[in-house]
């Protein structure tokens, strides 16, 4: 069982402690799911459909970061790898 993603810090700490883990374990395991590699192909749909998408997607991308990704991942552009 894993956290669902909407928990606050206290709930996450309690969740990990209930499984015999500590705060360092929480940080390390959370970090491995935060820092990932992605190619333009894996995020292209979201970039291209940003203005057409529902509010959850629309409001979750910083405007300047969206501009950067749009420039780097144009439909005709190369398949660049990003580290998130």
Secondary structure, 3 states (H helix, E strand, C coil): CCCCCCCCHHHHHHHHHCCCCCHHHHHHHHHHCCCCEEEHHHHHHHHHCCCCCCHHHHCCCCHHHHHHHHHHCCCCCCCCEEEC
